[in-house]
Amino acid sequence: RVLEEAERVGFRGHSLARALRMKRSFSIGVVGAAYSDSYWAELLSALDRTARSEGYHVIICHRAADAGSGSEIRFLLDRQVDAIVMCP
C-alpha cells in the first residue's frame, strides 16, 4: 500500500540521500575548458552514451581557459560524484 500511495502522489526519492545510503551517486563529473570543436563534442557524446548505458549520469562543468578548476572540482565533490574526468 505504501508503494501504491507513493506512486499516486508522485513521490520521488532524494538522490543525495540515496547516494549516501548506497555510497554511490551514479554520477560522473567532467571538467574542461573548451567543448565547442567536434572532437570534444564527439568525446562527450560518447562518454554520456556509455555512462547512461551503465546507469550513470554525466555532469559537465565548463571553466574559462585561464581559470583554475578548483571551484568546479569542489562543486562535483559536494555532489559526491563517483568519478571526475579532467579534460585539458
N, C-alpha and C positions, 0 to 999 in steps of 0.2 A: 504494500500500500504506500509506503514511503516513496519508493521509486516512481510509482504512478503519479503521486502528488507532485513530486519534484519535476517530472516531465510536464505535467499540466500547467504549472506556474512558470515554466521556462527556466528552472534553476540551472545555473552553470557553476561548476566548481571553480575555485580560485586557483589559478595556475601557479602562483608563487607558493601557496600553501601546499599544493600537490608536489612541487619541486622539493620543498623542504622534507616532506614525508618520504619521497622516493629517492632523495639525494641525486636527482637528475632533473634537468629542466627541459630536455629535448630541444634545446636551442643552441645555435652556433652563431657566434658573432664574427663579423668581418669588418676590419678597419683598413681603409686605404684612402689615397689622395685623389685618384682620377679613375672614373669608371666610364668615361664618355667614348673612348675608342672601342672598336668592335672586339678587340682581343679581350678586354676586361668584361665587356657585356656578355660575350660567349662564356667566359670562365665563370662569372657569377650565375649565369643562367644554368649552366651545367651543375654547379655546386648546389643551387637551390633545388633543381630537379632531383638530384641524388639524395640530398638531405630529406626532402619530403617523402621520397620512396622508402626511407628508413624511419619515418615518423618524426623527423626533426623540422624545425623552422629556422630560417636564417634572418638575423638582424644585421642590417648593413649600416655602418657609421662612416660618413664621409668627413674627411678632415682637409683643411687647407694645406697645400703643398709645403708651406713654410711654417706650419704649426706642428707641435708635438702631438703625440697620440695618447697622452696621459689621461685626459678627461674622457675620451671615448672608451679606453680600457676600463676605467673606473665605472663608467656607465654600464658596460657589459658585465663586469664582475658583480655589480649591485643586482643585476637581473639573474645572476647565478647561471650564466651560460655554461654549457658543458665543454666548449672549446672556443678559442679565438684564433682566427686566421688573419695574419697581418699581410697586407699587400703593399708592395713598395710604390 
